[in-house]
């Protein structure tokens, strides 16, 4: 269970990284919310014509014009389209065109590694998203690194003082797998004195910019001194690129599932590089119901399979299976 040291945003950092990326009207409202509430915030949601909302680990709250939080939407501030437009202008440093490649994926990353999800009109070009325009909603997901989130899982990943098991983490949504992967990378990169484990060269292929939380190519989360990151790079390309260019001891990536991902994993395995990755799922049986992943498990590429849940809190380790079990 993840109960480690959460690296919360101080209020001055919150102001610099979050507050000043919002429209003037929304900024003035958020400033009125208590420091305690802001430090606990996980998401701020803006949607044209709908109430301003703030989510913490307890619930979602409607935000009033005086910064008051309520479960009743009656007195909430109603977000204007201008709030969305102004915020996006600030987040893109006055050049929305410059972040068009990120927008195609439905999000941009701002300073501090905070990810801003965006929705609007999707324009397609030959079965690919060409652009998302007429942005009408944004969800600012506040990045909070949890140092020690992987403490309970490290003993299952380490083979001995100098080597690792190829590991697959199976987890439902919102069970802490990305937080865990981030801390696994950090611990492997620094080394773990308690186990006599020396630091390894780690390669993170961060397709959704969530593990390292890069801003302008620089990780905003501490993923360790021996870690290299390919940000916003498709996993299938990134894994092979990392092997060719950075000679990693281990590659870490998130949410495999496509056929091309599996092909790239085989290349990593055949190159003798260790793999730690994750997949959405609820159990080994759930994964076996999907043909692509079933074939992968049948190859026994993964020597350890770790299943997470929220049964005893976020990041609960439900089961640890060895290859072939």
Beta strands, then each sheet from edge to edge (+ up, - down):
strand 1: 5-6
strand 2: 43-47
strand 3: 53-55
strand 4: 60-63
strand 5: 69-70
strand 6: 107-110
strand 7: 114-125
strand 8: 128-141
strand 9: 146-147
strand 10: 167-171
strand 11: 202-206
strand 12: 214-215
strand 13: 218-219
strand 14: 227-231
strand 15: 250-253
strand 16: 274-280
strand 17: 304-309
strand 18: 316-322
sheet 1: 1+ 9-
sheet 2: 5+ 4- 3+ 2- 8+ 7- 6+
sheet 3: 14+ 11+ 15+ 16+ 10+ 17+ 18-
sheet 4: 12+ 13-
end
